[in-house]
């Protein structure tokens, strides 16, 4: 039995099989590299569909690699069934003992691509990190923050932590900008001013409604909290829209002689 298995393995691992396998994998990698660049160009050319286009490539890449591996095993290596079962069991034990974290990360990456709690192009918050998902690999997810930093998050920790997805595959996103004013401010005038400021911002997605919510708060004194809720036309303009609305509100308060805000605070809803 052992001699037959050794002979079968020796036949599988000859130079011809190795070169064919290497050529197929190299060709697959080059093709996927070209397809990835095509998807990037298409995503930038059609920004309204950027998230949909960008999120399709990781799923396509996984499907292609699975198909290639199955083809190499069944069509190139062609192992005997008994040898395949024995090698699979041996590899499973070795991976289970020596590479548990790597296997967990790879399985988590596959589950993320299948269940899609987030996708490439989504704005997510994971612990203290917030930004756009730029890549989902088998072991790591990359996030690009508004501070122009790239954060690599291991996939195996994502199922133990809460992940906040701000746009869930959409190009638009609800952004809330809070203003803290003295309690005696003229509420109606301030609300009208804030609605006007949001409506005039070039970053606002005007097909969705604008809202200004009012509530009272106590922080070393009574305050009136105004929350401007508006949808940004592109998730990448989130902070620019919040800054633009804040600037317009401050200027409007000064021009109309209304009390200045104590401070403002952008937030994602």
C-alpha positions as CSV (number, residue, x, y, z in Angstrom):
1,X,0.0,0.0,0.0
2,X,2.8,2.4,1.0
3,X,4.8,1.5,-2.1
4,X,1.8,2.1,-4.4
5,X,1.2,5.5,-2.7
6,X,4.9,6.5,-3.0
7,X,4.9,5.4,-6.7
8,X,1.7,7.4,-7.3
9,X,3.1,10.5,-5.7
10,X,6.3,10.2,-7.7
11,X,4.3,10.0,-10.9
12,X,2.3,13.1,-9.9
13,X,5.4,15.2,-9.1
14,X,7.3,14.8,-12.3
15,X,8.9,17.8,-14.1
16,X,6.3,18.0,-16.8
17,X,3.4,18.2,-14.4
18,X,5.2,20.8,-12.3
19,X,5.9,23.0,-15.4
20,X,2.3,22.7,-16.7
21,X,0.9,23.5,-13.2
22,X,3.3,26.5,-12.9
23,X,2.4,27.8,-16.3
24,X,-1.4,27.6,-15.7
25,X,-1.1,29.4,-12.3
26,X,1.1,32.1,-13.8
27,X,-1.3,32.6,-16.8
28,X,-4.2,32.8,-14.4
29,X,-2.4,35.4,-12.2
30,X,-1.6,37.5,-15.3
31,X,-5.2,37.3,-16.6
32,X,-6.6,38.3,-13.2
33,X,-4.1,41.1,-13.0
34,X,-5.4,42.5,-16.3
35,X,-9.0,42.0,-15.3
36,X,-8.4,43.8,-12.1
37,X,-7.0,46.8,-13.9
38,X,-10.0,46.7,-16.3
39,X,-12.4,46.8,-13.3
40,X,-10.5,49.7,-11.8
41,X,-10.8,51.7,-15.1
42,X,-14.5,50.9,-15.4
43,X,-15.1,51.9,-11.7
44,X,-13.5,55.3,-12.3
45,X,-15.2,55.8,-15.6
46,X,-18.6,55.0,-14.2
47,X,-18.5,56.5,-10.6
48,X,-22.2,56.0,-10.0
49,X,-21.6,52.2,-10.3
50,X,-18.2,52.2,-8.7
51,X,-19.1,50.2,-5.6
52,X,-20.9,47.5,-7.7
53,X,-18.1,47.2,-10.2
54,X,-15.3,47.1,-7.5
55,X,-17.1,44.6,-5.4
56,X,-17.5,42.1,-8.3
57,X,-13.8,41.4,-8.8
58,X,-13.1,39.7,-5.4
59,X,-15.9,37.2,-6.0
60,X,-14.7,36.6,-9.6
61,X,-11.1,36.1,-8.4
62,X,-12.2,33.5,-5.9
63,X,-14.3,31.6,-8.4
64,X,-11.5,31.6,-11.0
65,X,-8.9,30.3,-8.6
66,X,-11.2,27.5,-7.4
67,X,-11.9,26.5,-11.0
68,X,-8.2,26.6,-11.8
69,X,-7.2,24.5,-8.8
70,X,-10.0,21.9,-9.5
71,X,-8.8,21.8,-13.2
72,X,-5.1,21.3,-12.1
73,X,-6.0,18.5,-9.7
74,X,-8.4,16.7,-12.0
75,X,-6.9,17.5,-15.4
76,X,-3.2,17.8,-14.9
77,X,-2.1,16.0,-11.8
78,X,-4.8,13.3,-12.1
79,X,-4.0,11.5,-8.8
80,X,-5.6,8.2,-7.8
81,X,-8.5,8.6,-5.5
82,X,-6.8,6.7,-2.6
83,X,-3.7,8.9,-3.0
84,X,-5.9,12.1,-3.1
85,X,-7.7,11.1,0.1
86,X,-4.5,10.3,1.9
87,X,-2.8,13.5,0.9
88,X,-5.9,15.6,1.8
89,X,-6.1,14.0,5.2
90,X,-2.3,14.6,5.8
91,X,-2.6,18.2,4.6
92,X,-5.6,18.8,6.8
93,X,-3.8,17.6,9.9
94,X,-0.7,19.6,9.1
95,X,-2.7,22.8,8.5
96,X,-4.8,22.2,11.6
97,X,-1.7,21.8,13.8
98,X,0.7,24.4,12.3
99,X,-1.3,27.0,10.5
100,X,-4.6,27.4,12.4
101,X,-4.6,31.2,12.3
102,X,-3.8,31.2,8.5
103,X,-6.6,28.7,7.8
104,X,-9.1,30.7,10.0
105,X,-8.2,33.9,8.1
106,X,-8.6,32.2,4.7
107,X,-12.0,30.7,5.7
108,X,-13.1,34.1,7.1
109,X,-12.1,35.8,3.8
110,X,-14.2,33.2,1.8
111,X,-17.2,33.8,4.2
112,X,-16.9,37.6,3.8
113,X,-17.1,37.2,0.0
114,X,-20.1,34.8,0.3
115,X,-22.1,36.6,3.0
116,X,-20.9,40.1,2.0
117,X,-21.3,42.0,5.3
118,X,-19.3,44.6,3.4
119,X,-17.7,44.8,-0.1
120,X,-15.0,46.8,-1.9
121,X,-16.1,50.4,-2.0
122,X,-18.1,50.4,1.3
123,X,-17.3,52.8,4.1
124,X,-16.9,50.8,7.2
125,X,-15.9,51.3,10.9
126,X,-13.9,48.5,12.5
127,X,-12.9,49.3,16.1
128,X,-11.2,52.8,15.8
129,X,-10.6,52.5,12.1
130,X,-13.0,54.1,9.6
131,X,-12.6,54.3,5.8
132,X,-13.2,52.8,2.4
133,X,-12.7,49.1,1.8
134,X,-10.2,48.9,-1.0
135,X,-9.4,45.2,-1.1
136,X,-10.7,42.0,0.4
137,X,-8.1,39.2,0.4
138,X,-8.2,35.7,1.8
139,X,-6.4,36.6,5.0
140,X,-6.7,40.4,5.2
141,X,-9.0,43.3,4.4
142,X,-7.5,46.7,3.5
143,X,-9.2,50.0,4.5
144,X,-8.2,53.4,3.2
145,X,-8.9,56.1,5.8
146,X,-9.6,59.8,5.4
147,X,-6.1,60.5,6.8
148,X,-4.7,58.8,3.7
149,X,-3.6,55.8,5.7
150,X,-4.1,52.1,4.8
151,X,-5.1,49.8,7.6
152,X,-4.8,46.0,7.1
153,X,-7.3,44.1,9.2
154,X,-7.0,40.3,9.6
155,X,-10.2,38.6,8.4
156,X,-10.3,36.2,11.3
157,X,-11.1,39.0,13.8
158,X,-14.0,40.5,11.8
159,X,-16.5,37.9,13.0
160,X,-15.7,38.7,16.6
161,X,-16.2,42.5,16.3
162,X,-19.0,44.7,15.3
163,X,-18.5,46.1,11.7
164,X,-20.5,49.3,10.9
165,X,-21.2,49.6,7.2
166,X,-22.3,53.2,6.3
167,X,-23.5,52.6,2.7
168,X,-23.9,48.8,2.2
169,X,-23.1,48.8,-1.5
170,X,-24.6,52.2,-2.4
171,X,-22.7,55.1,-3.7
172,X,-24.7,57.6,-1.5
173,X,-24.5,57.7,2.3
174,X,-26.4,59.5,5.1
175,X,-24.2,61.9,7.0
176,X,-25.2,63.8,10.1
177,X,-23.6,67.1,11.2
178,X,-24.3,68.2,14.7
179,X,-24.3,71.8,15.9
180,X,-24.4,72.7,19.6
181,X,-26.0,76.2,20.2
182,X,-27.2,78.0,23.4
183,X,-30.6,76.9,24.7
184,X,-32.3,80.3,24.0
185,X,-31.6,80.3,20.2
186,X,-34.4,80.9,17.8
187,X,-35.1,77.4,16.7
188,X,-37.2,78.0,13.6
189,X,-34.7,80.5,12.1
190,X,-31.7,78.3,12.8
191,X,-33.5,75.2,11.2
192,X,-34.3,77.2,8.1
193,X,-30.7,78.4,7.9
194,X,-29.4,74.8,8.2
195,X,-31.8,73.5,5.6
196,X,-30.7,76.2,3.2
197,X,-27.0,75.5,3.9
198,X,-27.4,71.8,3.2
199,X,-29.5,72.4,0.1
200,X,-26.8,74.7,-1.4
201,X,-24.0,72.3,-0.8
202,X,-22.7,70.9,-4.1
203,X,-21.9,67.5,-2.4
204,X,-25.5,66.8,-1.3
205,X,-27.5,64.1,-3.1
206,X,-30.8,66.1,-3.6
207,X,-33.0,63.2,-4.6
208,X,-33.2,62.2,-0.9
209,X,-34.8,64.4,1.7
210,X,-32.9,66.8,4.0
211,X,-33.7,66.8,7.8
212,X,-32.8,69.0,10.8
213,X,-33.5,67.4,14.1
214,X,-33.6,69.4,17.4
215,X,-33.0,68.2,20.9
216,X,-31.9,69.6,24.3
217,X,-28.7,68.5,26.1
218,X,-27.0,69.5,29.3
219,X,-23.2,69.8,29.3
220,X,-22.1,72.3,31.9
221,X,-25.2,74.3,30.8
222,X,-28.3,73.8,28.7
223,X,-27.7,73.4,25.0
224,X,-29.9,73.0,21.9
225,X,-28.5,70.4,19.6
226,X,-29.2,70.7,15.9
227,X,-28.5,67.6,13.7
228,X,-28.4,68.2,9.9
229,X,-29.0,64.9,8.1
230,X,-28.2,64.8,4.4
231,X,-27.1,62.2,1.8
232,X,-23.7,62.8,0.2
233,X,-23.6,62.1,-3.6
234,X,-20.5,60.0,-3.3
235,X,-19.1,58.4,-0.1
236,X,-15.6,59.7,-0.9
237,X,-17.0,63.3,-0.4
238,X,-18.3,62.6,3.1
239,X,-16.0,64.9,5.0
240,X,-16.0,67.6,2.3
241,X,-19.8,67.8,2.5
242,X,-19.7,68.0,6.3
243,X,-17.1,70.7,6.1
244,X,-19.0,72.6,3.5
245,X,-22.3,72.6,5.5
246,X,-20.5,73.6,8.6
247,X,-18.9,76.6,6.9
248,X,-22.2,77.7,5.3
249,X,-24.0,77.5,8.7
250,X,-21.3,79.5,10.5
251,X,-21.4,82.2,7.9
252,X,-25.2,82.3,8.0
253,X,-25.3,82.6,11.7
254,X,-22.8,85.5,11.6
255,X,-24.7,87.3,8.8
256,X,-28.1,87.0,10.5
257,X,-26.9,88.0,13.9
258,X,-27.8,84.6,15.5
259,X,-25.7,83.1,18.4
260,X,-22.6,81.3,17.1
261,X,-22.5,77.6,17.6
262,X,-20.4,76.3,20.5
263,X,-19.0,73.5,18.3
264,X,-20.1,71.2,15.5
265,X,-19.5,67.5,15.1
266,X,-19.9,65.4,11.9
267,X,-21.1,61.9,12.3
268,X,-22.1,58.9,10.2
269,X,-25.6,57.5,10.6
